[in-house]
């Protein structure tokens, strides 16, 4: 535990600052004579400061591997596990405390040889938002933070906007980042979302706003992160081993050898993050990789003139260079595709310029153009973009390793197939189907008209092969071109594979790119691709994106029912049953037109000004429309959901109340039932008082008071 200044400790008595350590490292740093690179971890809603252990432990192991040439000091803030996602009143206080912690941390390194001037921050959930909010403080210096990594942080909006403190905090943070984007160019920000397994924070909320002035921000979904390729839930994103390893590798690659701190170069920081979180070439990161490589060694040179080539390596004691002349292929083909199942970090593919012989001693290293997949590393080159005379594949001597290589030339049109997606209202009864008689190694299936968040499909891929010999697994990648939310599936061959296709982010208006299903196939196998609309997943998408508005529709149904009961009570003198009245009065046409009219009028400035002057809250439909997350039928669907929930809740509570009342009357039966007037001055005074309470505080509090009053009345 780090001792804070007395003034800070008095001002924030519930908060604490800790330094992570274990074993000998903890003993050595008891006196806080720190020489490493400071990283501050901020937990999220109800989060523990001990969650830093995953990052700190892995970073310590890696530092030990390099004999502490570089190492990181991981600090963590204890926010007393406050529920800031439910109540936003503590967020500003947490932000100010983190500012004080940063100043305390940097003071610990004062007078050191390589003293840091800034801190890297890792924030989980709401901790990431608190880190972004630091920049809104008047006396905060932006240069105190050089790198910010957020994990499952809802940047766009709160998951549940339960109070004005929360919404105002979000508005202040996001407006500042938009208006002051020019001042944030030196801050590199990475947001990692959990994907579809994160039921608390949908990934669309975790994507940072794209600003033309701020190109140092990157947002990815964990299913697209190289070497992770998996979705995580909201908590496990903190300790997911693959993501932790990617984060720590990135931290060590960000170190500047001269300053022994995280580099001050924003371009290098973005290059490192792209290397580890977007596209990994199966190479160790190099800031300025060698443009040319010398192909030396007593290797055998073999010329390959075929358009398709495969080679299996097992206990090969002699190294080989396979050289592919390009002149004869340029007229017939547009691309070359190569794959290598040896997942080491050495270079393996090169390009020669103006080589007329069967050898090439100096070449361009094309391995940096490769991409790592779960079972192989692949590279696709457009021949027109590379003025090369030959492609060279290097096969080094191996002992005990078994792997395969393959290359093929192809025309892009021959490997691109268009598959129109089925209509939303097909309800899975119809399907789109294509058959790929695979003679190649890669296919791209373009999913036409797949661009909205309410679309959801099941893709079935069945592979058949002519022979039963052992084959490499197939890799299926659902590639979304406008955001880093790809998902990868590995399947044996032959097999029947099911893939879910749905979006975290809708297609931007100015983007015409099409989602693709990339099939890295086995040759001489047949692939049948069937696509169907999944009704359950469509409903799941609606709930995922609009669950925050569902309570409003439940209350709307209840209020309509109460209105019907009051009308019946006034006209007949008897109160009708809740469930029966709900069926009679809760009709969509009583709500839908009003919503559509208000949303339409919200498009006019004069109406918005009047709306805001009356202190009325933002309309959910208008907010979601501004985020491209609203479509006409969603309101009707939510209303029907609300009707169902209100109906069965009414049945449950009515039955429970009758059983409880029967039991209570059996135990304590009053001798005389008193007749009471419906409206009395006393009751009228109570109603006015509760109305005042609901107007000045919140309606839920007034309803809670009424509940307590009647509960006391029953018990009395």
C-alpha positions in Angstrom: 0.0 0.0 0.0 1.3 3.4 -1.0 1.1 6.1 1.6 -0.7 9.1 0.3 -0.2 12.7 1.3 -2.3 13.7 4.3 -4.4 16.1 2.4 -5.3 13.5 -0.3 -6.0 10.8 2.4 -8.4 13.2 4.2 -10.2 14.2 1.1 -10.6 10.6 -0.2 -10.7 8.4 2.9 -12.4 5.5 1.1 -9.8 5.2 -1.7 -6.3 3.7 -1.7 -3.3 3.2 -3.9 -1.3 -0.1 -4.1 1.9 -1.4 -5.8 1.7 -4.9 -7.0 4.5 -7.3 -6.1 5.3 -10.9 -5.4 8.2 -13.0 -4.1 11.6 -11.4 -4.1 10.4 -8.5 -6.3 7.9 -7.5 -3.5 10.6 -7.6 -0.9 13.0 -5.5 -3.0 10.5 -2.8 -3.6 9.2 -2.5 0.0 11.1 0.8 0.3 9.6 2.1 -2.9 13.0 2.6 -4.6 11.5 2.0 -8.0 13.3 1.9 -11.3 10.8 0.5 -13.7 8.1 1.8 -15.9 4.9 2.9 -14.1 1.5 1.4 -15.2 -1.7 2.2 -13.3 -4.6 -0.2 -13.2 -8.1 1.2 -12.6 -10.9 -1.3 -11.7 -14.4 -0.8 -12.9 -17.9 -1.0 -11.4 -17.6 -3.0 -8.1 -14.1 -4.1 -9.3 -11.2 -5.0 -7.0 -7.8 -3.5 -7.1 -6.4 -7.0 -6.9 -7.5 -7.6 -10.5 -4.1 -6.1 -11.5 -2.5 -9.4 -10.6 -3.0 -10.9 -14.0 -1.1 -8.2 -15.8 1.5 -7.7 -13.0 2.4 -11.4 -12.7 2.9 -11.9 -16.5 4.9 -8.7 -16.8 7.1 -9.8 -13.9 7.8 -13.2 -15.5 8.7 -11.6 -18.8 11.0 -9.2 -17.0 12.7 -12.1 -15.3 13.3 -13.7 -18.7 15.3 -10.7 -19.9 17.1 -10.4 -16.5 15.2 -7.2 -15.7 16.8 -5.2 -18.5 13.4 -3.6 -18.6 10.5 -4.0 -16.1 7.2 -2.5 -15.2 5.8 -1.4 -11.9 2.1 -2.1 -11.7 0.0 0.2 -9.4 -3.6 -0.3 -8.7 -6.3 1.9 -7.3 -8.8 0.7 -4.7 -12.1 2.4 -5.4 -13.8 0.6 -2.5 -15.7 -1.5 -5.1 -18.2 1.4 -5.7 -21.1 0.8 -8.0 -20.4 3.6 -10.4 -22.2 2.0 -13.3 -25.4 2.4 -11.3 -24.7 5.7 -9.6 -22.6 8.4 -11.4 -22.2 10.7 -8.4 -18.8 9.0 -7.5 -17.2 9.2 -11.0 -15.9 12.8 -10.7 -14.5 12.0 -7.2 -12.7 8.9 -8.6 -11.3 10.9 -11.5 -9.8 13.5 -9.2 -8.3 10.8 -6.9 -6.6 9.1 -9.9 -5.1 12.5 -10.8 -3.6 12.7 -7.3 -2.4 9.1 -7.6 -0.5 9.9 -10.9 1.3 12.7 -9.2 2.2 10.5 -6.2 3.4 7.7 -8.6 5.7 10.0 -10.6 7.1 11.5 -7.3 8.3 8.0 -6.4 10.7 8.0 -9.4 12.1 11.5 -8.7 15.9 11.7 -9.0 16.1 8.3 -10.7 18.4 7.9 -13.7 15.6 7.1 -16.1 12.7 8.9 -14.3 9.4 8.7 -16.1 7.4 11.8 -17.0 4.1 10.0 -17.8 2.1 6.9 -16.8 0.4 4.2 -18.8 -3.1 3.4 -17.7 -5.1 0.1 -18.0 -8.7 0.6 -17.2 -11.4 -2.1 -16.9 -15.0 -1.2 -17.6 -15.8 2.1 -15.9 -12.2 2.5 -14.9 -11.4 3.2 -18.6 -14.0 6.0 -18.6 -12.5 7.5 -15.5 -9.1 7.4 -17.2 -10.6 9.3 -20.2 -12.2 11.8 -17.8 -8.8 12.8 -16.5 -8.4 15.0 -19.5 -11.5 17.0 -18.6 -10.0 18.2 -15.3 -8.9 21.8 -15.5 -5.5 21.4 -13.9 -4.6 18.1 -15.6 -1.7 18.0 -17.9 -2.3 15.6 -20.9 1.4 14.7 -21.1 1.0 12.8 -17.8 -0.6 9.9 -19.8 1.1 8.5 -22.9 -0.9 5.2 -23.3 -4.4 4.2 -22.3 -5.7 0.7 -22.7 -9.4 0.1 -21.8 -11.0 -3.3 -21.4 -14.8 -3.7 -22.0 -15.3 0.0 -21.3 -18.6 1.5 -22.4 -17.2 4.7 -24.1 -20.2 5.7 -26.2 -22.9 5.8 -23.5 -23.8 4.2 -20.2 -25.3 0.7 -20.3 -28.1 1.9 -18.1 -28.5 5.7 -17.8 -30.0 5.5 -14.3 -29.3 9.1 -13.1 -28.4 12.5 -14.4 -24.9 12.4 -12.8 -24.0 9.5 -15.1 -25.4 10.9 -18.3 -23.8 14.4 -17.6 -20.4 12.7 -16.9 -20.6 10.9 -20.2 -21.6 14.0 -22.1 -18.7 16.0 -20.6 -16.1 13.3 -21.4 -17.2 12.6 -24.9 -17.7 16.3 -25.8 -14.2 17.1 -24.5 -12.7 14.3 -26.6 -14.5 15.6 -29.7 -13.8 19.3 -29.2 -10.2 18.8 -28.0 -9.2 16.0 -30.3 -6.3 18.0 -31.6 -4.8 18.1 -28.1 -5.1 14.3 -27.8 -2.8 13.4 -30.7 0.0 12.4 -28.4 -2.2 10.1 -26.4 -2.5 6.6 -27.8 -5.7 4.8 -26.8 -6.7 1.2 -27.3 -10.1 -0.1 -26.5 -10.6 -3.9 -26.3 -14.2 -5.2 -26.3 -15.3 -8.6 -25.1 -17.5 -9.6 -28.0 -20.8 -11.4 -27.8 -20.0 -13.2 -24.5 -20.0 -9.9 -22.7 -23.6 -9.6 -21.7 -23.0 -6.5 -19.5 -21.4 -4.2 -22.0 -22.1 -4.8 -25.7 -19.1 -4.2 -27.9 -20.7 -1.4 -29.9 -20.5 0.8 -26.8 -16.8 0.0 -26.3 -15.7 1.5 -29.7 -14.0 4.8 -29.4 -15.5 7.7 -31.6 -13.7 7.9 -35.0 -12.4 11.4 -35.4 -10.4 12.7 -38.4 -8.2 14.8 -36.1 -7.5 11.9 -33.7 -5.8 9.0 -35.5 -4.2 7.6 -32.3 -7.2 5.6 -31.2 -7.9 1.9 -31.9 -10.9 -0.2 -31.1 -10.9 -4.0 -31.4 -13.1 -6.9 -30.3 -11.2 -9.7 -28.5 -12.4 -12.3 -31.1 -10.3 -10.4 -33.7 -7.2 -10.1 -31.6 -4.4 -12.3 -33.0 -3.5 -15.4 -30.9 -6.7 -14.8 -28.8 -9.4 -15.2 -31.3 -12.0 -15.6 -28.6 -14.9 -13.7 -27.0 -14.7 -13.0 -23.3 -17.3 -12.1 -20.7 -17.1 -8.8 -18.8 -14.9 -10.0 -16.0 -12.7 -12.6 -17.7 -11.4 -10.0 -20.1 -9.2 -8.9 -17.2 -7.5 -12.2 -16.8 -7.9 -13.8 -20.2 -4.4 -15.3 -20.7 -4.2 -14.6 -24.4 -5.3 -11.0 -24.0 -3.0 -10.5 -21.1 0.0 -11.9 -23.1 -0.8 -9.6 -26.0 -1.0 -6.6 -23.7 2.3 -7.4 -22.0 4.1 -8.1 -25.3 2.9 -4.8 -26.5 4.1 -3.0 -23.4 7.6 -4.4 -23.8 7.7 -3.6 -27.5 6.8 0.0 -26.7 9.9 0.6 -24.6 12.4 3.1 -26.0 15.9 1.8 -25.5 17.3 5.3 -24.9 14.8 6.5 -22.2 14.0 3.0 -20.9 10.4 4.2 -20.8 7.4 3.9 -23.1 8.2 5.6 -26.3 7.1 9.2 -26.9 6.5 8.5 -30.6 2.8 8.1 -31.3 3.4 6.4 -34.7 5.5 3.7 -33.1 2.9 3.2 -30.4 0.2 2.7 -33.0 2.4 0.4 -35.0 3.0 -1.8 -31.9 -0.7 -1.9 -31.1 -1.7 -2.8 -34.6 1.0 -5.5 -34.6 -0.3 -7.2 -31.5 -4.1 -6.4 -31.6 -5.0 -6.2 -35.3 -2.8 -7.9 -37.8 0.1 -10.1 -36.6 2.6 -11.1 -39.3 4.0 -14.0 -37.2 7.2 -11.9 -36.7 8.7 -10.2 -33.7 8.0 -6.5 -33.8 10.6 -4.3 -35.4 10.2 -0.6 -35.7 12.2 -0.4 -38.9 12.5 -3.9 -40.4 15.2 -4.5 -43.0 13.9 -3.8 -46.5 16.2 -6.3 -48.1 17.5 -9.7 -47.0 20.4 -11.7 -48.2 19.5 -15.3 -49.2 22.7 -17.1 -48.2 23.6 -20.6 -47.1 24.2 -23.8 -48.9 20.6 -24.3 -49.9 19.3 -26.0 -52.9 17.5 -23.7 -55.4 14.4 -25.3 -57.1 12.4 -23.5 -59.8 8.6 -24.0 -59.6 6.7 -23.1 -62.8 3.3 -24.6 -61.8 0.4 -22.3 -60.8 -0.3 -24.4 -57.8 2.3 -26.0 -55.4 2.4 -27.8 -52.1 5.3 -29.2 -50.2 5.4 -31.2 -47.0 8.5 -31.0 -44.7 9.5 -33.6 -42.2 13.0 -34.2 -40.9 14.5 -32.3 -43.8 18.2 -31.9 -43.2 18.9 -29.9 -46.3 17.6 -26.3 -46.7 15.8 -25.3 -49.9 14.7 -22.2 -51.8 11.7 -22.6 -54.0 11.7 -19.9 -56.6 8.6 -18.9 -58.6 9.0 -16.9 -61.8 6.3 -14.3 -62.1 6.6 -13.3 -65.7 4.6 -16.2 -67.1 1.8 -15.8 -64.5 1.1 -12.1 -64.6 -1.0 -12.4 -67.8 -3.2 -15.2 -66.5 -3.5 -14.4 -62.8 -3.9 -11.3 -60.5 -2.9 -12.6 -57.1 -0.6 -15.1 -55.4 -1.5 -16.8 -52.2 1.0 -18.7 -49.9 0.6 -20.4 -46.6 2.9 -22.0 -44.1 1.9 -24.1 -41.2 5.2 -23.6 -39.3 4.2 -20.9 -36.8 7.6 -19.6 -35.9 8.7 -16.0 -36.2 11.4 -16.5 -38.9 11.1 -15.0 -42.4 9.9 -17.4 -45.0 8.8 -15.6 -48.2 10.8 -13.1 -50.3 10.5 -11.2 -53.5 13.2 -10.7 -56.0 13.6 -7.8 -58.4 15.0 -8.2 -61.9 16.5 -11.6 -61.4 17.1 -13.4 -64.7 18.9 -16.4 -63.2 17.6 -19.3 -61.2 19.0 -17.8 -58.0 18.3 -14.6 -56.1 20.9 -13.5 -53.5 19.2 -10.3 -52.4 15.5 -10.0 -52.0 12.6 -8.1 -50.3 11.3 -9.7 -47.1 7.6 -10.3 -47.8 7.1 -12.1 -44.5 5.9 -8.7 -43.0 2.9 -8.9 -45.4 1.8 -12.2 -43.9 -1.0 -12.7 -41.4 -1.1 -15.1 -38.5 -4.1 -17.5 -38.3 -4.8 -20.2 -35.7 -3.2 -23.0 -37.7 -1.2 -21.3 -40.4 0.3 -18.0 -41.5 -0.8 -16.7 -44.9 0.0 -14.0 -47.4 -1.9 -12.7 -50.3 -0.1 -10.4 -52.8 -1.6 -8.5 -55.7 0.9 -9.0 -58.5 0.2 -5.6 -59.9 1.3 -3.9 -56.7 4.7 -5.7 -56.6 7.2 -5.1 -59.4 8.9 -8.4 -58.7 10.5 -10.9 -61.0 10.3 -13.9 -58.6 8.8 -15.1 -55.4 11.1 -17.2 -53.2 9.9 -19.6 -50.4 12.5 -20.6 -47.9 12.5 -24.0 -46.3 15.2 -24.2 -43.6 16.6 -27.5 -42.4 14.3 -29.1 -39.8 14.7 -31.8 -37.2 11.5 -33.5 -36.0 9.2 -30.8 -37.2 6.4 -31.5 -39.6 4.7 -28.8 -41.5 3.4 -27.9 -45.0 3.7 -25.1 -47.4 1.6 -24.2 -50.3 1.3 -21.5 -53.0 -1.1 -20.8 -55.8 -1.7 -18.1 -58.4 -5.3 -17.2 -59.0 -7.6 -14.6 -60.5 -9.5 -12.6 -57.9 -12.9 -13.0 -59.7 -12.5 -16.8 -59.7 -12.2 -16.9 -55.9 -14.8 -14.3 -55.0 -18.4 -15.5 -54.7 -21.4 -13.4 -53.8 -24.0 -14.7 -51.4 -27.1 -12.5 -50.8 -28.3 -12.8 -47.2 -31.8 -13.9 -46.5 -34.5 -11.4 -45.6 -35.2 -10.6 -42.0 -38.8 -11.8 -42.3 -37.9 -15.1 -43.8 -37.8 -16.4 -40.2 -35.2 -19.1 -41.2 -37.6 -20.8 -43.6 -35.6 -19.9 -46.7 -31.9 -20.0 -47.2 -29.1 -18.9 -49.5 -26.8 -21.6 -50.7 -23.5 -21.8 -52.7 -21.3 -24.8 -53.6 -17.6 -24.4 -53.8 -15.8 -27.2 -55.7 -12.4 -26.3 -54.2 -9.4 -26.7 -56.3 -7.7 -23.8 -54.6 -6.6 -22.8 -51.1 -8.6 -19.7 -50.4 -12.1 -18.4 -51.2 -13.9 -15.1 -50.4 -17.7 -15.3 -49.9 -19.2 -11.8 -50.0 -22.3 -11.5 -47.8 -24.4 -9.1 -49.8 -26.8 -6.7 -47.9 -25.4 -7.6 -44.5 -25.0 -4.2 -42.9 -27.4 -3.7 -40.0 -27.2 -4.6 -36.3 -30.6 -6.2 -36.2 -29.6 -8.8 -38.9 -28.4 -12.2 -37.5 -27.7 -15.4 -39.4 -26.6 -18.9 -39.0 -24.0 -20.0 -41.6 -23.6 -23.7 -42.1 -20.5 -25.0 -43.8 -20.2 -28.6 -44.8 -17.0 -29.9 -46.3 -16.6 -33.1 -48.3 -13.3 -34.5 -49.6 -12.6 -37.1 -52.3 -10.1 -39.1 -50.3 -9.8 -39.9 -46.6 -6.2 -38.9 -46.2 -5.3 -36.6 -43.3 -5.8 -32.9 -44.2 -5.0 -29.6 -42.6 -7.9 -28.0 -40.7 -10.0 -25.4 -42.5 -10.1 -21.9 -41.2 -13.3 -19.8 -41.6 -13.1 -16.1 -40.9 -16.0 -13.7 -40.8 -14.4 -10.4 -41.8 -16.2 -7.1 -41.1 -14.3 -4.5 -43.1 -15.5 -1.3 -41.3 -14.5 -2.4 -37.8 -12.1 -4.8 -36.1 -14.7 -7.4 -35.0 -13.7 -10.4 -37.0 -14.4 -13.9 -35.7 -12.4 -17.1 -36.6 -13.6 -20.7 -36.6 -11.3 -23.7 -37.1 -12.9 -26.9 -38.3 -11.6 -30.4 -39.2 -12.0 -31.7 -42.8 -14.5 -33.2 -43.5 -16.9 -31.6 -41.0 -20.2 -29.7 -40.5 -19.6 -26.3 -39.0 -22.1 -23.7 -37.7 -21.1 -20.0 -37.6 -23.1 -17.1 -36.1 -23.0 -14.0 -38.2 -24.1 -10.7 -36.5 -22.7 -7.2 -36.1 -21.5 -5.1 -33.3 -21.4 -1.9 -35.4 -23.7 -1.1 -38.3 -22.2 -0.2 -41.6 -21.3 3.6 -41.8 -23.2 5.5 -44.4 -20.2 6.4 -46.5 -18.8 2.9 -46.5 -19.6 0.6 -49.4 -17.5 -2.4 -48.4 -19.1 -5.8 -47.9 -18.6 -8.3 -45.1 -16.8 -11.5 -46.2 -16.6 -15.1 -45.2 -12.9 -16.0 -45.9 -12.5 -19.8 -46.4 -8.9 -21.0 -46.1 -9.7 -24.4 -47.5 -8.1 -27.8 -48.2 -7.6 -28.5 -51.9 -9.7 -31.1 -53.6 -12.5 -30.7 -51.1 -16.0 -29.5 -51.7 -17.6 -26.8 -49.5 -21.3 -26.2 -49.2 -22.3 -22.9 -47.6 -25.8 -22.4 -46.4 -27.1 -19.1 -44.8 -30.3 -18.7 -42.9 -31.9 -16.0 -40.8 -31.8 -16.9 -37.1 -35.0 -15.5 -35.5 -33.7 -16.2 -32.0 -30.5 -14.3 -32.6 -32.4 -11.4 -34.2 -34.4 -11.1 -31.0 -31.1 -11.4 -29.1 -29.7 -8.5 -31.1 -32.7 -6.4 -30.3 -32.4 -7.1 -26.6 -28.6 -6.6 -26.7 -29.0 -3.1 -28.3 -32.3 -2.0 -26.7 -32.6 -3.7 -23.4 -32.1 -0.3 -21.7 -35.4 0.9 -23.2 -37.3 -2.3 -22.2 -38.3 -1.1 -18.7 -39.9 2.0 -20.2 -42.2 -0.2 -22.3 -43.0 -2.4 -19.3 -44.0 0.8 -17.3 -46.0 2.0 -20.3 -48.0 -1.2 -20.3 -48.6 -0.9 -16.5 -49.6 2.7 -16.7 -52.1 1.9 -19.5 -53.5 -0.9 -17.4 -53.8 1.4 -14.4 -55.6 4.0 -16.5 -58.1 1.3 -17.6 -58.6 0.2 -14.0 -59.3 3.8 -12.9 -61.7 4.2 -15.7 -63.5 1.0 -14.8 -63.5 2.0 -11.1 -65.1 5.4 -11.9 -67.7 4.0 -14.2 -68.7 0.8 -12.4 -67.4 1.4 -8.9 -65.4 -1.8 -9.0 -61.7 -2.3 -9.9 -61.1 -4.8 -12.7 -58.5 -7.5 -12.6 -55.0 -6.3 -13.6 -54.3 -9.1 -16.2 -57.7 -8.8 -17.9 -57.4 -5.0 -18.0 -53.9 -5.3 -19.4 -55.2 -7.4 -22.3 -58.0 -4.9 -23.0 -56.1 -1.6 -22.7 -52.4 -2.2 -23.5 -52.5 -1.6 -27.2 -49.4 -0.6 -29.3 -51.4 2.1 -31.2 -51.7 4.0 -28.0 -47.9 4.4 -27.6 -46.3 4.0 -31.1 -47.8 7.1 -32.8 -46.7 9.3 -29.9 -43.1 7.9 -30.0 -42.8 8.4 -33.8 -44.2 11.9 -33.6 -41.7 12.9 -30.8 -38.8 11.3 -32.7 -39.8 13.2 -35.8 -40.1 16.5 -34.0 -36.7 15.9 -32.2 -35.1 16.5 -35.6 -36.1 20.2 -35.3 -33.9 22.5 -33.2 -36.9 24.5 -31.9 -38.6 21.4 -30.6 -35.4 20.2 -28.9 -34.9 23.5 -27.2 -38.5 23.4 -25.9 -38.0 19.8 -24.8 -34.8 20.7 -22.9 -36.3 23.8 -21.3 -38.9 21.6 -19.7 -36.1 19.4 -18.3 -37.5 16.4 -20.0 -35.2 13.4 -20.6 -34.0 12.4 -24.0 -36.3 10.0 -25.9 -34.7 6.6 -26.1 -35.7 6.2 -29.7 -34.1 9.5 -30.7 -30.8 8.6 -28.9 -30.6 5.2 -30.5 -31.5 6.7 -33.9 -28.5 9.0 -33.6 -26.3 5.9 -33.1 -27.8 4.0 -36.0 -29.2 1.4 -33.6 -32.9 2.0 -34.2 -35.3 0.6 -36.8 -39.0 1.1 -37.2 -40.2 -2.3 -35.9 -38.0 -2.3 -32.8 -40.5 -0.2 -30.8 -43.3 -2.6 -31.6 -41.2 -5.6 -30.6 -40.2 -4.0 -27.3 -43.8 -3.1 -26.6 -44.8 -6.7 -27.1 -42.0 -7.8 -24.8 -43.1 -5.3 -22.3 -46.7 -6.5 -22.5 -45.6 -10.1 -21.9 -43.4 -9.2 -18.9 -46.1 -6.9 -17.4 -48.8 -9.6 -17.9 -46.9 -12.5 -16.3 -45.5 -10.2 -13.5 -49.1 -9.2 -12.8 -50.2 -12.8 -12.7 -47.3 -13.7 -10.4 -47.8 -10.8 -7.9 -51.6 -11.2 -7.9 -51.4 -14.9 -7.1 -48.7 -14.3 -4.5 -50.7 -11.5 -2.9 -53.9 -13.6 -2.7 -52.0 -16.5 -1.2 -50.4 -14.2 1.3 -53.6 -12.4 2.1 -55.5 -15.7 2.6 -52.8 -16.9 5.0 -52.8 -13.6 6.9 -56.6 -13.5 7.2 -56.5 -17.1 8.5 -54.1 -16.1 11.2 -55.4 -12.6 12.1 -59.0 -12.0 11.0 -60.4 -8.5 11.8 -63.8 -8.5 13.6 -65.3 -5.6 11.6 -64.3 -4.4 8.1 -64.4 -0.6 8.1 -65.8 1.3 5.1 -63.5 4.0 3.9 -63.9 6.8 1.4 -61.8 6.8 -1.8 -60.7 10.4 -1.6 -60.1 12.2 1.7 -58.2 15.4 2.5 -55.5 13.4 4.2 -55.0 11.1 1.1 -55.0 14.1 -1.2 -52.3 15.7 0.9 -50.2 12.5 0.6 -50.7 12.3 -3.2 -49.5 15.9 -3.6 -46.5 15.3 -1.3 -45.5 12.2 -3.3 -45.9 14.1 -6.5 -43.5 16.7 -5.2 -41.1 14.0 -4.1 -41.2 12.3 -7.5 -40.7 15.7 -9.3 -37.7 16.8 -7.2 -36.0 13.4 -6.7 -37.2 10.5 -8.8 -40.5 8.7 -9.3 -39.0 5.4 -8.2 -38.5 6.8 -4.7 -42.1 8.0 -4.5 -43.3 4.5 -5.6 -41.1 2.9 -3.0 -42.6 5.2 -0.2 -46.1 4.1 -1.3 -45.0 0.5 -1.2 -43.7 0.9 2.4 -46.8 2.7 3.4 -49.2 -0.1 2.2 -46.9 -2.8 3.5 -47.0 -1.2 7.0 -50.7 -0.9 6.7 -51.1 -4.6 5.9 -48.7 -5.6 8.7 -50.5 -3.3 11.1 
